[in-house]
Amino acid sequence: MTLDEILSLIANTGFPIVVASYFILRMEEKLDKLTETIAALSHTIESKMQ
């Protein structure tokens, strides 16, 4: 592989990698909040059952 081919590969795949990373980070925050909400719901259900 030549240097030009490597640079072309990075240029072609760099943008999709950045976009995918951005969406993964945004999704991670939402999943953390969802996990907290499910834990709170579970605690509420357990307290109502007793």
PyMOL Python script that loads the backbone (N, CA, C, O; Angstrom):
from pymol import cmd

cmd.read_pdbstr("""\
ATOM      1  N   MET A   1       0.848  -1.179   0.000  1.00  0.00           N
ATOM      2  CA  MET A   1       0.000   0.000   0.000  1.00  0.00           C
ATOM      3  C   MET A   1       0.891   1.239   0.000  1.00  0.00           C
ATOM      4  O   MET A   1       1.839   1.348   0.778  1.00  0.00           O
ATOM      5  N   THR A   2       0.566   2.149  -0.875  1.00  0.00           N
ATOM      6  CA  THR A   2       1.358   3.374  -0.947  1.00  0.00           C
ATOM      7  C   THR A   2       0.795   4.410   0.017  1.00  0.00           C
ATOM      8  O   THR A   2      -0.302   4.264   0.555  1.00  0.00           O
ATOM      9  N   LEU A   3       1.572   5.443   0.212  1.00  0.00           N
ATOM     10  CA  LEU A   3       1.142   6.516   1.108  1.00  0.00           C
ATOM     11  C   LEU A   3      -0.131   7.179   0.597  1.00  0.00           C
ATOM     12  O   LEU A   3      -1.012   7.529   1.382  1.00  0.00           O
ATOM     13  N   ASP A   4      -0.226   7.350  -0.713  1.00  0.00           N
ATOM     14  CA  ASP A   4      -1.437   7.955  -1.286  1.00  0.00           C
ATOM     15  C   ASP A   4      -2.670   7.109  -1.025  1.00  0.00           C
ATOM     16  O   ASP A   4      -3.739   7.643  -0.733  1.00  0.00           O
ATOM     17  N   GLU A   5      -2.532   5.799  -1.127  1.00  0.00           N
ATOM     18  CA  GLU A   5      -3.662   4.907  -0.860  1.00  0.00           C
ATOM     19  C   GLU A   5      -4.086   4.972   0.603  1.00  0.00           C
ATOM     20  O   GLU A   5      -5.277   4.974   0.914  1.00  0.00           O
ATOM     21  N   ILE A   6      -3.106   5.025   1.494  1.00  0.00           N
ATOM     22  CA  ILE A   6      -3.398   5.107   2.932  1.00  0.00           C
ATOM     23  C   ILE A   6      -4.104   6.418   3.258  1.00  0.00           C
ATOM     24  O   ILE A   6      -5.088   6.431   3.998  1.00  0.00           O
ATOM     25  N   LEU A   7      -3.601   7.522   2.704  1.00  0.00           N
ATOM     26  CA  LEU A   7      -4.227   8.820   2.952  1.00  0.00           C
ATOM     27  C   LEU A   7      -5.643   8.863   2.374  1.00  0.00           C
ATOM     28  O   LEU A   7      -6.544   9.441   2.981  1.00  0.00           O
ATOM     29  N   SER A   8      -5.837   8.264   1.226  1.00  0.00           N
ATOM     30  CA  SER A   8      -7.161   8.207   0.626  1.00  0.00           C
ATOM     31  C   SER A   8      -8.113   7.396   1.503  1.00  0.00           C
ATOM     32  O   SER A   8      -9.266   7.784   1.693  1.00  0.00           O
ATOM     33  N   LEU A   9      -7.642   6.289   2.027  1.00  0.00           N
ATOM     34  CA  LEU A   9      -8.460   5.451   2.909  1.00  0.00           C
ATOM     35  C   LEU A   9      -8.868   6.213   4.162  1.00  0.00           C
ATOM     36  O   LEU A   9     -10.026   6.150   4.576  1.00  0.00           O
ATOM     37  N   ILE A  10      -7.937   6.927   4.761  1.00  0.00           N
ATOM     38  CA  ILE A  10      -8.239   7.716   5.957  1.00  0.00           C
ATOM     39  C   ILE A  10      -9.241   8.816   5.627  1.00  0.00           C
ATOM     40  O   ILE A  10     -10.179   9.052   6.388  1.00  0.00           O
ATOM     41  N   ALA A  11      -9.046   9.485   4.501  1.00  0.00           N
ATOM     42  CA  ALA A  11      -9.953  10.567   4.107  1.00  0.00           C
ATOM     43  C   ALA A  11     -11.357  10.040   3.844  1.00  0.00           C
ATOM     44  O   ALA A  11     -12.341  10.695   4.187  1.00  0.00           O
ATOM     45  N   ASN A  12     -11.455   8.870   3.243  1.00  0.00           N
ATOM     46  CA  ASN A  12     -12.765   8.306   2.916  1.00  0.00           C
ATOM     47  C   ASN A  12     -13.491   7.731   4.123  1.00  0.00           C
ATOM     48  O   ASN A  12     -14.720   7.773   4.181  1.00  0.00           O
ATOM     49  N   THR A  13     -12.762   7.205   5.070  1.00  0.00           N
ATOM     50  CA  THR A  13     -13.408   6.589   6.227  1.00  0.00           C
ATOM     51  C   THR A  13     -13.372   7.469   7.469  1.00  0.00           C
ATOM     52  O   THR A  13     -14.050   7.160   8.450  1.00  0.00           O
ATOM     53  N   GLY A  14     -12.622   8.530   7.460  1.00  0.00           N
ATOM     54  CA  GLY A  14     -12.502   9.385   8.645  1.00  0.00           C
ATOM     55  C   GLY A  14     -13.817  10.022   9.046  1.00  0.00           C
ATOM     56  O   GLY A  14     -14.185   9.996  10.220  1.00  0.00           O
ATOM     57  N   PHE A  15     -14.529  10.593   8.089  1.00  0.00           N
ATOM     58  CA  PHE A  15     -15.796  11.248   8.405  1.00  0.00           C
ATOM     59  C   PHE A  15     -16.823  10.278   8.962  1.00  0.00           C
ATOM     60  O   PHE A  15     -17.444  10.587   9.979  1.00  0.00           O
ATOM     61  N   PRO A  16     -17.037   9.101   8.337  1.00  0.00           N
ATOM     62  CA  PRO A  16     -18.011   8.161   8.924  1.00  0.00           C
ATOM     63  C   PRO A  16     -17.633   7.712  10.331  1.00  0.00           C
ATOM     64  O   PRO A  16     -18.506   7.489  11.170  1.00  0.00           O
ATOM     65  N   ILE A  17     -16.343   7.582  10.590  1.00  0.00           N
ATOM     66  CA  ILE A  17     -15.910   7.173  11.923  1.00  0.00           C
ATOM     67  C   ILE A  17     -16.243   8.259  12.949  1.00  0.00           C
ATOM     68  O   ILE A  17     -16.700   7.957  14.051  1.00  0.00           O
ATOM     69  N   VAL A  18     -16.014   9.510  12.587  1.00  0.00           N
ATOM     70  CA  VAL A  18     -16.328  10.616  13.493  1.00  0.00           C
ATOM     71  C   VAL A  18     -17.829  10.682  13.760  1.00  0.00           C
ATOM     72  O   VAL A  18     -18.247  10.861  14.904  1.00  0.00           O
ATOM     73  N   VAL A  19     -18.628  10.541  12.729  1.00  0.00           N
ATOM     74  CA  VAL A  19     -20.088  10.595  12.889  1.00  0.00           C
ATOM     75  C   VAL A  19     -20.572   9.426  13.742  1.00  0.00           C
ATOM     76  O   VAL A  19     -21.408   9.612  14.626  1.00  0.00           O
ATOM     77  N   ALA A  20     -20.060   8.232  13.487  1.00  0.00           N
ATOM     78  CA  ALA A  20     -20.452   7.063  14.276  1.00  0.00           C
ATOM     79  C   ALA A  20     -20.057   7.235  15.739  1.00  0.00           C
ATOM     80  O   ALA A  20     -20.827   6.883  16.634  1.00  0.00           O
ATOM     81  N   SER A  21     -18.873   7.769  15.987  1.00  0.00           N
ATOM     82  CA  SER A  21     -18.428   7.997  17.370  1.00  0.00           C
ATOM     83  C   SER A  21     -19.327   8.997  18.075  1.00  0.00           C
ATOM     84  O   SER A  21     -19.663   8.820  19.246  1.00  0.00           O
ATOM     85  N   TYR A  22     -19.715  10.044  17.366  1.00  0.00           N
ATOM     86  CA  TYR A  22     -20.606  11.057  17.942  1.00  0.00           C
ATOM     87  C   TYR A  22     -21.936  10.428  18.348  1.00  0.00           C
ATOM     88  O   TYR A  22     -22.429  10.672  19.449  1.00  0.00           O
ATOM     89  N   PHE A  23     -22.513   9.623  17.467  1.00  0.00           N
ATOM     90  CA  PHE A  23     -23.790   8.996  17.782  1.00  0.00           C
ATOM     91  C   PHE A  23     -23.662   7.972  18.902  1.00  0.00           C
ATOM     92  O   PHE A  23     -24.578   7.831  19.712  1.00  0.00           O
ATOM     93  N   ILE A  24     -22.556   7.263  18.962  1.00  0.00           N
ATOM     94  CA  ILE A  24     -22.347   6.301  20.042  1.00  0.00           C
ATOM     95  C   ILE A  24     -22.274   7.021  21.378  1.00  0.00           C
ATOM     96  O   ILE A  24     -22.851   6.560  22.364  1.00  0.00           O
ATOM     97  N   LEU A  25     -21.569   8.151  21.422  1.00  0.00           N
ATOM     98  CA  LEU A  25     -21.467   8.900  22.675  1.00  0.00           C
ATOM     99  C   LEU A  25     -22.825   9.445  23.099  1.00  0.00           C
ATOM    100  O   LEU A  25     -23.154   9.416  24.284  1.00  0.00           O
ATOM    101  N   ARG A  26     -23.613   9.938  22.157  1.00  0.00           N
ATOM    102  CA  ARG A  26     -24.952  10.427  22.483  1.00  0.00           C
ATOM    103  C   ARG A  26     -25.835   9.292  22.973  1.00  0.00           C
ATOM    104  O   ARG A  26     -26.610   9.467  23.914  1.00  0.00           O
ATOM    105  N   MET A  27     -25.725   8.138  22.346  1.00  0.00           N
ATOM    106  CA  MET A  27     -26.541   6.992  22.738  1.00  0.00           C
ATOM    107  C   MET A  27     -26.145   6.505  24.125  1.00  0.00           C
ATOM    108  O   MET A  27     -26.997   6.073  24.901  1.00  0.00           O
ATOM    109  N   GLU A  28     -24.861   6.574  24.437  1.00  0.00           N
ATOM    110  CA  GLU A  28     -24.385   6.114  25.739  1.00  0.00           C
ATOM    111  C   GLU A  28     -25.039   6.921  26.868  1.00  0.00           C
ATOM    112  O   GLU A  28     -25.445   6.356  27.884  1.00  0.00           O
ATOM    113  N   GLU A  29     -25.136   8.230  26.688  1.00  0.00           N
ATOM    114  CA  GLU A  29     -25.777   9.069  27.703  1.00  0.00           C
ATOM    115  C   GLU A  29     -27.240   8.679  27.892  1.00  0.00           C
ATOM    116  O   GLU A  29     -27.728   8.615  29.021  1.00  0.00           O
ATOM    117  N   LYS A  30     -27.928   8.423  26.804  1.00  0.00           N
ATOM    118  CA  LYS A  30     -29.336   8.044  26.890  1.00  0.00           C
ATOM    119  C   LYS A  30     -29.494   6.670  27.523  1.00  0.00           C
ATOM    120  O   LYS A  30     -30.446   6.442  28.271  1.00  0.00           O
ATOM    121  N   LEU A  31     -28.582   5.755  27.237  1.00  0.00           N
ATOM    122  CA  LEU A  31     -28.648   4.432  27.850  1.00  0.00           C
ATOM    123  C   LEU A  31     -28.386   4.509  29.351  1.00  0.00           C
ATOM    124  O   LEU A  31     -29.002   3.778  30.127  1.00  0.00           O
ATOM    125  N   ASP A  32     -27.480   5.387  29.762  1.00  0.00           N
ATOM    126  CA  ASP A  32     -27.229   5.569  31.196  1.00  0.00           C
ATOM    127  C   ASP A  32     -28.483   6.084  31.891  1.00  0.00           C
ATOM    128  O   ASP A  32     -28.835   5.611  32.972  1.00  0.00           O
ATOM    129  N   LYS A  33     -29.150   7.042  31.282  1.00  0.00           N
ATOM    130  CA  LYS A  33     -30.379   7.579  31.870  1.00  0.00           C
ATOM    131  C   LYS A  33     -31.462   6.513  31.901  1.00  0.00           C
ATOM    132  O   LYS A  33     -32.196   6.411  32.884  1.00  0.00           O
ATOM    133  N   LEU A  34     -31.576   5.720  30.850  1.00  0.00           N
ATOM    134  CA  LEU A  34     -32.557   4.649  30.802  1.00  0.00           C
ATOM    135  C   LEU A  34     -32.291   3.622  31.899  1.00  0.00           C
ATOM    136  O   LEU A  34     -33.226   3.132  32.532  1.00  0.00           O
ATOM    137  N   THR A  35     -31.027   3.298  32.124  1.00  0.00           N
ATOM    138  CA  THR A  35     -30.661   2.358  33.186  1.00  0.00           C
ATOM    139  C   THR A  35     -31.076   2.900  34.556  1.00  0.00           C
ATOM    140  O   THR A  35     -31.612   2.159  35.380  1.00  0.00           O
ATOM    141  N   GLU A  36     -30.832   4.173  34.798  1.00  0.00           N
ATOM    142  CA  GLU A  36     -31.237   4.785  36.066  1.00  0.00           C
ATOM    143  C   GLU A  36     -32.749   4.757  36.233  1.00  0.00           C
ATOM    144  O   GLU A  36     -33.249   4.482  37.323  1.00  0.00           O
ATOM    145  N   THR A  37     -33.473   5.039  35.166  1.00  0.00           N
ATOM    146  CA  THR A  37     -34.929   5.061  35.221  1.00  0.00           C
ATOM    147  C   THR A  37     -35.482   3.668  35.494  1.00  0.00           C
ATOM    148  O   THR A  37     -36.419   3.521  36.278  1.00  0.00           O
ATOM    149  N   ILE A  38     -34.922   2.657  34.864  1.00  0.00           N
ATOM    150  CA  ILE A  38     -35.372   1.284  35.092  1.00  0.00           C
ATOM    151  C   ILE A  38     -35.093   0.862  36.528  1.00  0.00           C
ATOM    152  O   ILE A  38     -35.919   0.190  37.145  1.00  0.00           O
ATOM    153  N   ALA A  39     -33.940   1.246  37.067  1.00  0.00           N
ATOM    154  CA  ALA A  39     -33.612   0.919  38.452  1.00  0.00           C
ATOM    155  C   ALA A  39     -34.601   1.590  39.403  1.00  0.00           C
ATOM    156  O   ALA A  39     -35.042   0.975  40.374  1.00  0.00           O
ATOM    157  N   ALA A  40     -34.949   2.847  39.129  1.00  0.00           N
ATOM    158  CA  ALA A  40     -35.919   3.549  39.981  1.00  0.00           C
ATOM    159  C   ALA A  40     -37.295   2.899  39.874  1.00  0.00           C
ATOM    160  O   ALA A  40     -37.993   2.763  40.879  1.00  0.00           O
ATOM    161  N   LEU A  41     -37.686   2.501  38.685  1.00  0.00           N
ATOM    162  CA  LEU A  41     -38.970   1.832  38.498  1.00  0.00           C
ATOM    163  C   LEU A  41     -38.997   0.505  39.239  1.00  0.00           C
ATOM    164  O   LEU A  41     -39.994   0.164  39.876  1.00  0.00           O
ATOM    165  N   SER A  42     -37.916  -0.234  39.157  1.00  0.00           N
ATOM    166  CA  SER A  42     -37.822  -1.512  39.858  1.00  0.00           C
ATOM    167  C   SER A  42     -37.952  -1.301  41.361  1.00  0.00           C
ATOM    168  O   SER A  42     -38.648  -2.056  42.040  1.00  0.00           O
ATOM    169  N   HIS A  43     -37.284  -0.281  41.876  1.00  0.00           N
ATOM    170  CA  HIS A  43     -37.369   0.012  43.311  1.00  0.00           C
ATOM    171  C   HIS A  43     -38.799   0.391  43.700  1.00  0.00           C
ATOM    172  O   HIS A  43     -39.284  -0.039  44.746  1.00  0.00           O
ATOM    173  N   THR A  44     -39.468   1.178  42.885  1.00  0.00           N
ATOM    174  CA  THR A  44     -40.844   1.593  43.152  1.00  0.00           C
ATOM    175  C   THR A  44     -41.774   0.391  43.149  1.00  0.00           C
ATOM    176  O   THR A  44     -42.633   0.269  44.023  1.00  0.00           O
ATOM    177  N   ILE A  45     -41.613  -0.485  42.186  1.00  0.00           N
ATOM    178  CA  ILE A  45     -42.463  -1.684  42.115  1.00  0.00           C
ATOM    179  C   ILE A  45     -42.234  -2.579  43.321  1.00  0.00           C
ATOM    180  O   ILE A  45     -43.189  -3.109  43.889  1.00  0.00           O
ATOM    181  N   GLU A  46     -40.990  -2.752  43.717  1.00  0.00           N
ATOM    182  CA  GLU A  46     -40.694  -3.589  44.888  1.00  0.00           C
ATOM    183  C   GLU A  46     -41.299  -2.996  46.156  1.00  0.00           C
ATOM    184  O   GLU A  46     -41.817  -3.732  46.997  1.00  0.00           O
ATOM    185  N   SER A  47     -41.239  -1.670  46.301  1.00  0.00           N
ATOM    186  CA  SER A  47     -41.796  -1.052  47.498  1.00  0.00           C
ATOM    187  C   SER A  47     -43.327  -1.146  47.519  1.00  0.00           C
ATOM    188  O   SER A  47     -43.914  -1.245  48.597  1.00  0.00           O
ATOM    189  N   LYS A  48     -43.975  -1.119  46.374  1.00  0.00           N
ATOM    190  CA  LYS A  48     -45.430  -1.253  46.304  1.00  0.00           C
ATOM    191  C   LYS A  48     -45.890  -2.681  46.580  1.00  0.00           C
ATOM    192  O   LYS A  48     -47.004  -2.887  47.063  1.00  0.00           O
ATOM    193  N   MET A  49     -45.046  -3.673  46.278  1.00  0.00           N
ATOM    194  CA  MET A  49     -45.409  -5.070  46.467  1.00  0.00           C
ATOM    195  C   MET A  49     -45.342  -5.476  47.946  1.00  0.00           C
ATOM    196  O   MET A  49     -45.968  -6.458  48.347  1.00  0.00           O
ATOM    197  N   GLN A  50     -44.604  -4.744  48.734  1.00  0.00           N
ATOM    198  CA  GLN A  50     -44.431  -5.111  50.151  1.00  0.00           C
ATOM    199  C   GLN A  50     -45.493  -4.529  51.019  1.00  0.00           C
ATOM    200  O   GLN A  50     -45.487  -4.745  52.231  1.00  0.00           O
TER     201      GLN A  50
END
""", "prot")
cmd.dss("prot")
cmd.show_as("cartoon", "prot")
cmd.util.cbc("prot")
cmd.orient("prot")
